[in-house]
Amino acid sequence: MGLLFEKPKGTAGKAWPAILISGFVAFGGILFGYDTETISGILAMPYWARTFSTGHRDSTGQLNVTSSQSSAIVSTLSAGTFFGALAGRFFRRVGVPLYQSETAPKWIRGFIVGLLLASVLNNATHHRNDSGSYRIPIAVQFAWSIILVLGMFILPETPRYLIKRDNVKAAARSLSKLRRLPEDHDAIRQELAEIQANHQFEISLGKSGYAECFQGNLLKRLVTGCLLQALQQLSGINFIMYHGTQFLKNSGFNNEFIITLITNCVNVGSTLPGLYAIDKWGRRPVLLLGAIGMAVSQLLVAVLGKTTTGQDSQGNIIVHDAAAQKAAIAFICLYIFFFAASWGPIAWVVTGEIFPLKTRAKSLSMTTATNWLLNWALSFSTPYLVNYGDGNANLQSKIFFIWFSCCFLCIRFVYFMIYETKGLTLEEVDELYNEVRSARESVKWRPRGAGAQIREKEDGVLGLEEEIRGV
């Protein structure tokens, strides 16, 4: 943990103001993760099921919601985020990721712990035999929203936004507060010069339409980004996050909320080695290793479920080997480790790196929309695939064979489609895609004009520094 938050030697100024601000705006991510896990836990709460059932009884004879009702409850959130991903670029000035990237120093990384917070609270309230079992977790969501609303009144404008408004003095003031340095400090001047140089470069590119995203090798990059986001969802992670608690309950576990809490702890903790490995080893090897680990784990869960459990005439799960069932939980945790250390965060990193600046916003809106479209489709269809009863496929643990197949596709996809972009600028990524046809050859490729590009950029920054020295 210390290595991730250790400020590099020679970096001027204080980092804690930007860390606090980034941590604050991360409540938007916490709110989303919290909502996801809250839904998973509430669906498995007996009191909630009895209260909101319309008369349907499950295989145990208890009042519960139907598969269609469960699908509608879980998938509504994903449907909204799909349309938000396409329309959100028009409001990107106020986006949480953009605000973090414009206020935080380059070496800071963020974490989302909403899933873990929700699973802790669900575990604490699910035994209650009153409306507090589900109302307390839902009510806590208001806390994150209130913090965000109040904070919006005190958050400073970002230096990049002020530069775009041609207000250099205000940008220097804002950056001075963020870095806790005088406005005339060399580090402030240099960072402002870099921001202004990037802004001028963006203007020089001109405007672009969605049609450009489908031209030349930009189409290959768009297909790569969309497939990467689609396969991330098809790996089965949201089955565990959205329906995991209910699935464990249906599978005969009596401590399903504790197991969900454990899996979320694994999810949070596994992010740390992933953040280290992505810059140490590169994108391709981490994604490839993660895909192999996920595939093996999902296959073992599927085989154990198929061979050691059965069903009675009412559809109730009969466990023939308790030790094998515990082993299946261990392999689910192992799957989550490989996902959280690779495909979870790195899918977003890669899609953010492979597109040129001119078409980046539009391309990312389409890759992100693909992620949420698959998220919606899977969250909607999974109850029908897993559950017992008329109109359902009753796959139960056999659904892990589907996730295994998709994870196996992930292996082939990384091998043939993912270019190694570790340490490359956006311009060098363009050069990479122009010169290298096969993703397998990208590891050996080196930019030919890197030195000249760096010197040109340094010369431009020095010139702009002289312009800004009057601030």
C-alpha positions as CSV (number, residue, x, y, z in Angstrom):
1,M,0.0,0.0,0.0
2,G,2.8,2.4,0.9
3,L,4.4,1.9,-2.5
4,L,1.2,3.0,-4.3
5,F,0.9,6.2,-2.3
6,E,4.6,7.1,-1.9
7,K,5.3,10.3,-3.7
8,P,8.2,10.0,-6.2
9,K,11.5,11.7,-5.3
10,G,11.9,15.2,-6.7
11,T,8.1,15.8,-6.9
12,A,7.4,19.3,-5.6
13,G,4.5,20.3,-3.5
14,K,2.0,18.5,-1.2
15,A,-0.1,15.6,-2.5
16,W,-2.6,15.3,0.4
17,P,-5.1,18.1,-0.9
18,A,-5.5,16.3,-4.2
19,I,-5.7,12.9,-2.4
20,L,-8.5,14.2,-0.2
21,I,-10.3,15.7,-3.2
22,S,-9.9,12.5,-5.2
23,G,-11.1,10.4,-2.3
24,F,-14.1,12.7,-1.9
25,V,-15.2,12.5,-5.5
26,A,-14.6,8.7,-5.4
27,F,-17.8,8.6,-3.3
28,G,-19.6,8.6,-6.7
29,G,-17.9,5.2,-7.4
30,I,-18.6,4.0,-3.8
31,L,-22.3,4.9,-4.3
32,F,-22.5,2.8,-7.4
33,G,-20.6,-0.2,-6.0
34,Y,-22.7,0.0,-2.8
35,D,-25.9,0.0,-4.8
36,T,-24.8,-3.1,-6.7
37,E,-24.0,-5.2,-3.6
38,T,-27.1,-3.9,-1.7
39,I,-29.3,-5.3,-4.5
40,S,-27.5,-8.7,-4.3
41,G,-28.0,-8.9,-0.5
42,I,-31.6,-7.6,-0.3
43,L,-32.8,-10.2,-2.9
44,A,-31.7,-12.9,-0.5
45,M,-33.3,-11.4,2.7
46,P,-36.3,-13.5,3.9
47,Y,-38.3,-10.6,5.2
48,W,-37.9,-8.6,2.0
49,A,-39.0,-11.6,-0.1
50,R,-42.1,-12.2,2.0
51,T,-43.0,-8.5,2.0
52,F,-42.6,-7.9,-1.8
53,S,-43.7,-11.2,-3.1
54,T,-46.8,-11.1,-5.3
55,G,-47.8,-14.7,-4.3
56,H,-45.1,-16.7,-5.9
57,R,-43.5,-19.5,-3.8
58,D,-40.0,-20.9,-4.4
59,S,-39.0,-24.5,-4.3
60,T,-38.9,-24.4,-0.5
61,G,-42.5,-23.2,-0.3
62,Q,-41.5,-19.7,0.9
63,L,-43.0,-16.5,-0.5
64,N,-40.5,-15.0,-3.0
65,V,-40.2,-12.9,-6.1
66,T,-40.3,-14.5,-9.6
67,S,-37.3,-14.8,-12.0
68,S,-38.9,-12.0,-14.1
69,Q,-39.2,-9.7,-11.1
70,S,-35.7,-10.4,-10.0
71,S,-34.5,-9.7,-13.5
72,A,-36.3,-6.3,-13.7
73,I,-35.0,-5.2,-10.3
74,V,-31.3,-6.0,-11.0
75,S,-31.2,-4.9,-14.7
76,T,-32.9,-1.5,-14.3
77,L,-29.7,0.1,-13.0
78,S,-27.6,-1.3,-15.9
79,A,-30.1,-0.1,-18.5
80,G,-29.7,3.5,-17.2
81,T,-25.9,3.4,-17.2
82,F,-25.9,2.1,-20.8
83,F,-27.7,5.2,-22.1
84,G,-25.6,7.4,-19.7
85,A,-22.4,6.0,-21.2
86,L,-23.4,7.3,-24.6
87,A,-24.9,10.7,-23.5
88,G,-22.4,11.2,-20.7
89,R,-19.7,12.6,-22.9
90,F,-21.8,15.8,-23.4
91,F,-21.5,16.4,-19.6
92,R,-17.9,15.1,-19.3
93,R,-16.7,18.3,-17.6
94,V,-18.4,17.3,-14.4
95,G,-17.6,13.6,-14.6
96,V,-16.0,12.0,-11.6
97,P,-13.1,10.3,-13.4
98,L,-12.3,13.4,-15.3
99,Y,-12.3,15.6,-12.1
100,Q,-10.0,13.1,-10.4
101,S,-7.6,13.0,-13.3
102,E,-7.5,16.8,-13.5
103,T,-6.8,17.4,-9.7
104,A,-4.8,14.4,-8.6
105,P,-1.0,14.0,-9.2
106,K,-0.1,11.5,-11.9
107,W,1.2,8.9,-9.5
108,I,-2.0,8.5,-7.4
109,R,-4.3,5.5,-7.8
110,G,-7.9,5.2,-6.5
111,F,-9.9,2.4,-5.0
112,I,-13.7,1.6,-4.9
113,V,-14.9,0.0,-1.8
114,G,-18.6,0.3,-2.1
115,L,-19.2,-3.4,-2.7
116,L,-17.4,-4.2,0.6
117,L,-19.3,-1.6,2.6
118,A,-22.6,-2.9,1.4
119,S,-21.8,-6.5,2.1
120,V,-20.8,-5.6,5.6
121,L,-24.1,-3.8,6.2
122,N,-26.2,-6.5,4.5
123,N,-24.6,-9.1,6.8
124,A,-25.4,-7.0,9.8
125,T,-29.1,-6.6,9.0
126,H,-30.3,-9.6,7.0
127,H,-31.4,-11.5,10.2
128,R,-33.8,-8.7,11.2
129,N,-37.5,-9.8,11.0
130,D,-38.7,-6.3,10.1
131,S,-38.4,-3.7,7.4
132,G,-35.0,-2.5,8.9
133,S,-33.4,-5.6,7.2
134,Y,-33.6,-3.8,3.9
135,R,-34.4,-0.2,4.8
136,I,-31.2,0.3,6.8
137,P,-28.8,-0.7,3.9
138,I,-30.9,1.5,1.5
139,A,-30.9,4.4,3.9
140,V,-27.2,4.4,4.1
141,Q,-27.0,5.2,0.4
142,F,-28.4,8.6,1.2
143,A,-25.2,9.3,3.2
144,W,-23.0,9.0,0.2
145,S,-25.4,11.2,-1.9
146,I,-25.5,13.9,0.8
147,I,-21.7,13.9,1.1
148,L,-21.5,14.4,-2.7
149,V,-24.1,17.1,-2.8
150,L,-22.6,19.1,0.0
151,G,-19.1,18.7,-1.3
152,M,-20.0,20.1,-4.7
153,F,-20.4,23.6,-3.1
154,I,-16.8,23.6,-1.9
155,L,-14.9,21.7,-4.6
156,P,-12.4,23.9,-6.5
157,E,-12.5,24.3,-10.3
158,T,-9.8,22.2,-11.9
159,P,-6.8,24.0,-13.4
160,R,-7.4,22.3,-16.8
161,Y,-11.0,23.7,-16.9
162,L,-9.8,27.2,-16.1
163,I,-7.1,27.0,-18.8
164,K,-9.8,26.0,-21.3
165,R,-11.6,29.2,-20.2
166,D,-8.5,31.2,-20.9
167,N,-8.2,32.2,-17.2
168,V,-4.5,31.5,-16.5
169,K,-4.4,33.4,-13.3
170,A,-7.3,31.5,-11.8
171,A,-5.7,28.2,-13.0
172,A,-2.4,29.1,-11.2
173,R,-4.4,30.0,-8.1
174,S,-6.2,26.6,-8.2
175,L,-3.1,24.6,-8.8
176,S,-1.3,26.5,-6.0
177,K,-4.0,25.5,-3.6
178,L,-3.9,21.9,-4.7
179,R,-0.2,21.5,-4.5
180,R,0.3,23.9,-1.5
181,L,3.0,25.8,-3.4
182,P,3.3,29.6,-4.3
183,E,1.8,30.6,-7.5
184,D,5.2,31.6,-8.9
185,H,6.9,28.3,-8.0
186,D,8.7,26.6,-10.9
187,A,6.7,23.4,-10.4
188,I,3.4,25.3,-10.8
189,R,4.6,27.1,-13.9
190,Q,5.8,23.9,-15.5
191,E,2.6,22.0,-14.8
192,L,0.5,24.9,-16.1
193,A,2.7,25.0,-19.2
194,E,2.1,21.3,-19.8
195,I,-1.7,21.7,-19.3
196,Q,-1.8,24.6,-21.7
197,A,0.4,22.7,-24.3
198,N,-2.0,19.8,-24.1
199,H,-5.0,22.1,-24.5
200,Q,-3.5,23.8,-27.5
201,F,-2.8,20.4,-29.0
202,E,-6.4,19.3,-28.6
203,I,-7.6,22.4,-30.3
204,S,-5.2,21.8,-33.2
205,L,-6.8,18.4,-33.8
206,G,-10.2,19.9,-34.7
207,K,-13.5,18.2,-34.2
208,S,-14.4,14.6,-35.2
209,G,-17.5,12.6,-35.7
210,Y,-18.5,9.1,-34.8
211,A,-17.8,8.0,-38.5
212,E,-14.1,8.6,-37.9
213,C,-14.0,5.9,-35.2
214,F,-14.8,3.3,-37.9
215,Q,-12.0,4.3,-40.3
216,G,-8.6,2.7,-40.8
217,N,-7.0,1.0,-37.8
218,L,-9.3,3.0,-35.5
219,L,-12.0,0.4,-36.3
220,K,-9.6,-2.3,-35.1
221,R,-9.0,-0.4,-31.9
222,L,-12.8,0.1,-31.5
223,V,-13.5,-3.6,-32.0
224,T,-10.7,-4.4,-29.5
225,G,-12.1,-2.0,-26.9
226,C,-15.7,-3.2,-27.3
227,L,-14.8,-6.9,-27.1
228,L,-12.6,-6.2,-24.1
229,Q,-15.4,-4.6,-22.2
230,A,-17.9,-7.3,-23.4
231,L,-15.7,-10.2,-22.3
232,Q,-15.1,-8.5,-19.0
233,Q,-18.8,-8.9,-18.4
234,L,-19.1,-12.3,-19.9
235,S,-16.4,-13.7,-17.5
236,G,-19.2,-14.0,-15.0
237,I,-18.2,-11.4,-12.4
238,N,-21.6,-9.7,-12.2
239,F,-23.4,-13.1,-11.7
240,I,-21.4,-13.3,-8.5
241,M,-21.8,-9.6,-7.6
242,Y,-25.6,-9.3,-8.4
243,H,-26.9,-12.8,-7.8
244,G,-24.1,-14.4,-5.7
245,T,-25.8,-14.2,-2.3
246,Q,-29.1,-15.6,-3.7
247,F,-27.3,-18.3,-5.6
248,L,-25.4,-19.4,-2.5
249,K,-28.6,-19.4,-0.5
250,N,-30.3,-21.6,-3.1
251,S,-27.3,-23.9,-3.2
252,G,-27.8,-24.9,0.4
253,F,-25.4,-22.6,2.2
254,N,-26.6,-21.3,5.6
255,N,-23.9,-18.5,5.9
256,E,-24.3,-17.0,2.4
257,F,-23.9,-13.4,3.7
258,I,-20.6,-14.3,5.4
259,I,-19.3,-15.9,2.2
260,T,-20.4,-12.8,0.2
261,L,-18.5,-10.6,2.6
262,I,-15.4,-12.8,2.2
263,T,-15.6,-12.7,-1.6
264,N,-15.8,-8.9,-1.5
265,C,-12.8,-8.7,0.8
266,V,-10.9,-10.8,-1.7
267,N,-12.2,-8.4,-4.5
268,V,-10.8,-5.3,-2.7
269,G,-7.5,-6.8,-1.6
270,S,-6.7,-8.3,-5.0
271,T,-6.7,-4.9,-6.7
272,L,-3.4,-4.1,-5.1
273,P,-1.2,-6.7,-6.9
274,G,-3.0,-5.8,-10.1
275,L,-2.1,-2.2,-9.8
276,Y,1.5,-3.2,-9.3
277,A,1.7,-5.8,-12.0
278,I,0.2,-3.7,-14.8
279,D,3.2,-1.3,-14.8
280,K,5.7,-4.0,-13.9
281,W,4.8,-6.7,-16.4
282,G,2.6,-5.0,-18.9
283,R,-1.0,-5.3,-20.2
284,R,-0.8,-8.4,-22.2
285,P,0.8,-10.8,-19.7
286,V,-1.4,-9.6,-16.8
287,L,-4.6,-10.0,-18.9
288,L,-3.4,-13.3,-20.3
289,L,-2.6,-14.7,-16.8
290,G,-5.8,-13.4,-15.4
291,A,-7.9,-15.0,-18.2
292,I,-6.2,-18.4,-17.6
293,G,-6.7,-18.2,-13.9
294,M,-10.4,-17.2,-14.3
295,A,-11.0,-20.0,-16.8
296,V,-9.5,-22.7,-14.6
297,S,-11.3,-21.5,-11.5
298,Q,-14.7,-21.3,-13.3
299,L,-14.3,-24.8,-14.8
300,L,-13.5,-26.3,-11.4
301,V,-16.5,-24.6,-9.8
302,A,-18.7,-26.0,-12.6
303,V,-17.3,-29.5,-12.3
304,L,-17.6,-29.6,-8.5
305,G,-21.2,-28.3,-8.7
306,K,-22.2,-30.8,-11.4
307,T,-20.6,-33.9,-9.7
308,T,-21.3,-33.3,-6.0
309,T,-24.8,-31.8,-5.9
310,G,-28.3,-32.8,-7.1
311,Q,-31.9,-31.7,-6.9
312,D,-35.1,-33.2,-5.4
313,S,-38.5,-33.2,-7.2
314,Q,-39.2,-29.7,-5.9
315,G,-35.9,-28.3,-7.3
316,N,-34.2,-28.0,-3.9
317,I,-30.4,-28.5,-4.1
318,I,-29.1,-31.7,-2.4
319,V,-25.4,-31.5,-1.4
320,H,-23.7,-34.9,-1.6
321,D,-20.2,-33.7,-0.6
322,A,-19.9,-30.8,1.8
323,A,-16.1,-30.7,1.5
324,A,-16.4,-30.3,-2.3
325,Q,-19.0,-27.5,-1.9
326,K,-16.5,-25.6,0.3
327,A,-13.8,-26.2,-2.3
328,A,-16.1,-24.6,-4.9
329,I,-16.3,-21.5,-2.7
330,A,-12.5,-21.4,-2.6
331,F,-12.3,-21.5,-6.3
332,I,-14.9,-18.7,-6.6
333,C,-12.6,-16.6,-4.4
334,L,-9.7,-17.6,-6.6
335,Y,-11.6,-16.5,-9.7
336,I,-12.4,-13.2,-8.0
337,F,-8.7,-12.8,-7.2
338,F,-7.7,-13.2,-10.9
339,F,-10.5,-10.9,-12.1
340,A,-9.8,-8.1,-9.6
341,A,-6.0,-8.3,-10.3
342,S,-6.4,-8.2,-14.1
343,W,-9.6,-7.9,-16.1
344,G,-11.4,-5.7,-13.5
345,P,-9.2,-2.6,-13.6
346,I,-7.0,-3.3,-16.7
347,A,-9.9,-3.4,-19.1
348,W,-10.5,0.2,-18.3
349,V,-6.8,1.1,-18.5
350,V,-6.4,-0.5,-21.9
351,T,-9.5,1.2,-23.5
352,G,-8.2,4.5,-22.2
353,E,-4.8,4.0,-23.9
354,I,-5.6,2.7,-27.4
355,F,-7.6,5.6,-28.8
356,P,-6.1,8.8,-30.2
357,L,-7.0,12.1,-28.6
358,K,-9.2,13.3,-31.5
359,T,-11.7,10.4,-31.3
360,R,-11.0,9.3,-27.7
361,A,-14.3,10.6,-26.1
362,K,-16.5,9.1,-28.8
363,S,-14.7,5.8,-28.9
364,L,-14.7,5.4,-25.1
365,S,-18.4,6.2,-25.0
366,M,-19.1,3.2,-27.3
367,T,-16.7,0.8,-25.4
368,T,-18.3,1.9,-22.1
369,A,-21.8,1.5,-23.5
370,T,-20.8,-2.0,-24.6
371,N,-19.8,-2.9,-21.1
372,W,-23.2,-1.7,-19.7
373,L,-25.2,-3.3,-22.5
374,L,-23.7,-6.7,-21.6
375,N,-24.1,-5.9,-17.9
376,W,-27.8,-5.3,-18.5
377,A,-28.3,-8.4,-20.7
378,L,-26.6,-10.7,-18.2
379,S,-28.3,-9.3,-15.1
380,F,-31.6,-9.6,-16.9
381,S,-31.1,-13.1,-18.2
382,T,-29.2,-14.8,-15.4
383,P,-32.3,-15.5,-13.1
384,Y,-34.0,-17.3,-16.0
385,L,-30.8,-19.3,-16.7
386,V,-30.2,-20.4,-13.1
387,N,-33.5,-20.7,-11.3
388,Y,-35.8,-23.7,-11.0
389,G,-39.4,-23.6,-12.2
390,D,-41.5,-23.1,-15.3
391,G,-39.9,-20.9,-17.9
392,N,-36.4,-21.2,-16.3
393,A,-33.4,-23.2,-17.6
394,N,-32.5,-24.5,-14.1
395,L,-28.8,-24.5,-14.8
396,Q,-27.9,-23.8,-11.1
397,S,-24.1,-24.4,-10.8
398,K,-23.9,-25.5,-14.4
399,I,-23.9,-21.9,-15.4
400,F,-20.3,-21.8,-14.5
401,F,-19.6,-23.8,-17.7
402,I,-20.8,-20.8,-19.6
403,W,-18.5,-18.5,-17.7
404,F,-15.6,-20.9,-18.2
405,S,-16.3,-20.9,-22.0
406,C,-16.2,-17.1,-22.1
407,C,-13.0,-17.0,-20.0
408,F,-11.5,-19.4,-22.5
409,L,-12.4,-16.9,-25.2
410,C,-10.7,-14.2,-23.2
411,I,-7.4,-16.1,-23.5
412,R,-7.6,-16.2,-27.3
413,F,-8.7,-12.6,-27.4
414,V,-5.7,-11.4,-25.5
415,Y,-3.3,-13.4,-27.5
416,F,-4.6,-12.2,-30.9
417,M,-6.0,-8.8,-30.2
418,I,-4.4,-7.0,-27.3
419,Y,-1.4,-4.8,-28.2
420,E,1.1,-4.1,-25.5
421,T,0.9,-0.3,-24.7
422,K,2.9,-0.2,-21.5
423,G,4.8,3.0,-21.3
424,L,3.7,4.4,-24.6
425,T,2.2,7.9,-25.2
426,L,-0.9,8.3,-27.3
427,E,1.2,9.3,-30.3
428,E,3.4,6.2,-29.9
429,V,0.2,4.0,-29.7
430,D,-0.8,5.5,-33.1
431,E,2.6,4.6,-34.4
432,L,2.4,1.1,-33.0
433,Y,-1.0,0.4,-34.7
434,N,0.2,1.9,-38.0
435,E,3.4,-0.3,-38.1
436,V,2.4,-3.5,-36.4
437,R,-0.3,-5.7,-37.8
438,S,-0.2,-8.5,-35.3
439,A,-0.8,-8.0,-31.5
440,R,1.7,-10.8,-30.9
441,E,4.5,-8.6,-32.4
442,S,3.6,-5.5,-30.3
443,V,5.7,-6.7,-27.4
444,K,9.0,-6.4,-29.4
445,W,8.1,-3.1,-31.0
446,R,9.9,0.1,-30.0
447,P,8.9,3.7,-31.0
448,R,11.4,5.1,-33.5
449,G,10.8,8.7,-32.9
450,A,10.4,8.7,-29.1
451,G,13.5,10.8,-28.4
452,A,12.5,13.5,-30.9
453,Q,9.0,13.6,-29.6
454,I,10.2,14.1,-26.0
455,R,12.6,16.9,-27.0
456,E,9.9,18.6,-29.0
457,K,7.5,18.5,-26.1
458,E,10.2,19.8,-23.7
459,D,10.9,22.7,-26.0
460,G,7.3,23.6,-26.2
461,V,6.9,23.4,-22.5
462,L,9.9,25.7,-21.9
463,G,8.5,28.2,-24.4
464,L,5.1,28.2,-22.6
465,E,6.8,28.6,-19.2
466,E,8.3,31.9,-20.4
467,E,4.8,33.0,-21.4
468,I,3.3,32.1,-18.1
469,R,6.0,33.6,-15.9
470,G,4.0,36.8,-15.6
471,V,1.3,35.0,-13.7
